[in-house]
Amino acid sequence: MEYETVDLDEESGSVLILDQTKLPGKAEMIKLRTAKEIWDAIYLLKVRGAPAIGVAAAFGIYVLARRTAQKETDFDSFYNSFKKQKEYLDSARPTAVNLSWALNRMDQVCRQAHAEGKSVAQIVDRLGREAREIKEEDIRVCRAIGENGLSLLKPGDGILTHCNAGQLATCRYGTATAPIYLGQERGYHFHVFADETRPLLQGARLTAYELYSSGVDVTLICDNMSAMVMKNGWVNAVFVGCDRVAANGDTANKIGTSVVATVAKRYGVPFYVCAPTSTIDLDTPAGNEIKIEQRPGREVTEMWYKEPMAPQGIKVFNPAFDVTDHELITAIITEHGIARAPFWKSLAEMKNVTV
Ligand SMILES: CSC[C@H]1O[C@H](OP(=O)(O)O)[C@H](O)[C@@H]1O
């Protein structure tokens, strides 16, 4: 299915996104001009998925810097505004490392250009080029993950996915769905089981939507059905995305992922994490140090229902992510290759860091 998850509208000086809170009913592109509009879009999951969040933040800080440069032509006052806007955007969601990764990369470009004696106007041009490169790089990286993931599959395989790590979480191909889309291009016929993924239903609303729209054979299941489809032998591999991979391979991903990994282990189904190296965080040693975003209880008790589905005032625990222990992960598929245990070594090699 061809659409732009996130793009740049140079003419209006805004970030263009597909509002994913309206899917699957309505595919609506919206423009984000102010820092608050960008922050809100990330927090409310209008744009979501680690890579897509990173690209949206890169485009966001660029359009804000372009507007700042119209007022602040000396570097110190320009950069003071830049840093404030960067910190603000970075506060939108804590778990997906790509948000801070992209903003730090844009900050580095800004400071490097200044060190080379560039004017504020030239710095802004350089920021625009870097933001576009971050998007193009994401497309290349996801396709490479697809090629590496496809090497682990054969035509006719059953695949289970959790949440959405598809085109809608990236700029094209997705990460966990990249092998599926590449396989489709080459005549493989996969049978995909998409977990609906409560409470925000990214699997039902987004993964089932994009795969079905692309002609992929997809069956939607409730999260509590993944054990049955694996026990029945219908799943040859599980493919999931990630929001942050710690140095030892522990992986933060949408809530419920660790349940799927545990069940996959029980039934001997390979469990693969598809991870752009930008999502691997070697500065976080293990999963217990990953900050897990807590979200409003109403997402559990009220969203999607005509009436609240629980007693008024009930306590609700609503972590957006959980951490899958590295022992449950068969391999971590990156754009540079397939990392296997010991992950502390293989992931560092993937990040081109000698250990
Ligand atoms: C390609 S990574 C996508 C990753 O992000 C999702 O979280 P959210 O929808 O809250 O942004 C989910 O964890 C996916 O696996």
The ligand as an ORCA input file, in Angstrom:
! r2SCAN-3c Opt
* xyz 0 1
  C       9.165     -0.475     13.940
  S       9.137     -0.306     15.626
  C       7.472     -0.135     15.996
  C       7.207     -0.369     17.464
  O       6.638      0.812     18.032
  C       5.354      0.476     18.519
  O       4.987      1.197     19.645
  P       3.947      2.449     19.471
  O       2.855      1.992     18.562
  O       3.501      2.710     20.899
  O       4.773      3.577     18.909
  C       5.469     -0.994     18.837
  O       6.177     -1.210     20.023
  C       6.212     -1.468     17.635
  O       6.795     -2.715     17.721
*
